[in-house]
């Protein structure tokens, strides 16, 4: 999108450089990265990213200040996973945007749950080093020291040995690279939710007490895989949450029909639709609380809608992503995730960096573009 950076990158690209990029990425992560990373980073004009940052902040503000919304969203937290001592706002926020033909951002979804906060800066640095990018290009949206900010968010002042990253069978997750970098940078341990147990009012892994949990457990996966945690989420236990679990439900696709903003496509709860649109090809059916695109149907049929639980789905106007990235395989679309951290006491969430997904298929996730080239996960760079 910045023509001189794009032209120079494409002209200098070789398959050998890409192979070196992948090898170096695995080395710095300490494991083989299991999802596809794109051959290229993206170069965005700063005003476009700044507009996305502002949109995301405005949307989050609407949610956290709306008591009617909070009451409605709370009813969708499953009883078995309704965690006490809820934080007044999410610690980690992800807002995903596509760009329309006018290069205006359009919301895809928004989530009060952490993403690849440790992995993404490492990915960007590997792009910079292997491809010898202009050192003036930035991949961080914040002027704060990134790792100091992340340490504060995740550790919350506790000793690293008493803080865990909690996941489901973390060694089997595609995001293992992110966990390993988090361990390396912050000194915490990654622990499976099945290996956490309760003694009295505290949680432990082995004999080590847990004072704070960086929560990466997705309830949808717990339910789908029928995994039994080593403790009850509902218990009032003496532990802090780095990302309170309730915000996975409170800031989610459930929020989209409530949002009023020019960047939000028209969206309805399925149970609120009195009459289905005649042009379903121009809509997307989404489950409220799935992750990584599971259950999403683009251009759903009437049978798809009939089989969906009306209380658990939304119907959203489809975004026509503009193919704005020039590649050897033709113009390619990009979805931009703005990643925020909202520290306790801060007046608003702070945008820190981005995740980019590039694709030419119907959906933008890396799993939906796996057999193509010049697509996949990427990093965003912008001028100072």
Steps between C-alpha positions, in 0.01 A plus 500: 500500500807724514603462136875555525538254789280243324677534165846476659406195707345311209798573276753376758306190609641154435379156613836456670437804720159364595651163590758679717218704657313183604814334636594807701145537632502143631841557658394812688174339611668184625256281311361444152220748431204288392292761319582670171685829510483710187796564274462872556424751773251781430574872477214723618469879493486614861163684464326174404630316807423802719141498376467131594646570844243774559212283378594219738529735797161654423335158478648379828386821670143434385507155656659570839274801568173325409344335806211359293748330271697358793186352652399339170848367424541356850208265440706335225787404730453125561428432867798262525741776385363808674806618690462722810680832561450622145728779380329828399649480151697251290879497532559380143290603201514399134309691231507352148439723199480463127540786253222577253543645151536850650768372740265562792528247787209263556472293815525124460483418870623613839622286789590556866758220498879491448664417171863451390649780708844339535525340155399795285794731583743213439337430163536867405867505599570192288338668201710810563830314541471238226363736235714797608201732531532874546597537870273804526187289450307426820299194595400632844211742538603601852781731610530307828767235543304203371645222715481712816133567426428132433686395814288739705179371343575130545700490824311776678792549739522132603810284489519310168507159674152572640350600164393248237381508142204261514390313187349168392774249418738783402760274336238403241383852416599676179580804713774317692759744358322785677502310829872426477588862425279612791690263729836621372421871522301505824629197691157346560391139450249366249265256675209294372167576663481131591821530707376782722353388832352661807618483862287702736448846355796482257586340167826313438701335226700228670594649837527858369223743593340697218440869569403613150378325184560621145188332367514350150232235557214518249178367650373393158797262472451367856143412413574365153783274621319410825801597709462511877700783665690421817290754697158666489496838325204606716691476830591822679872427523798716587639562152526791254416472132710656225200518277192423711323202333156663500615752239529222244119509500442864588701640208435267210290455188202534736583871523487577126119550468520746791772715344414824321784625284571562133763223502251232613313307227130441554463206738207324665451226755347217306205481740420868437457463124134519405578426135815360340677710236440382145868537406666270755813489282575845639492391866704298747361267767716497814477307827525736796788341689707291261866576428725495191207504258341176622138472392502815284307471173541758225194524277296260717205310358154505652570147622811626680292759679225252580753264662667776707388562859346850467622597848862419418555661157517838334443588135739769378520694178800367307800727469648522152868513584693711251800312353756764595829306515678450168664156478642279222169312516286807459339743744445346841266593784612579854321483835656717768480414869566794729627369832441701818607483863280670760692522826319549829457872566557603137220714352478300174656201324839561339563365150834319498548309173320314220445156357440482126328216317536495124280292274329455168239251619154562643638518855816665624621257766824314434317165499283620211790597272742218572544376140585843357818709481550859617220457755484421871600669823713811469620814675413861431757776458439872478714815468574698820 
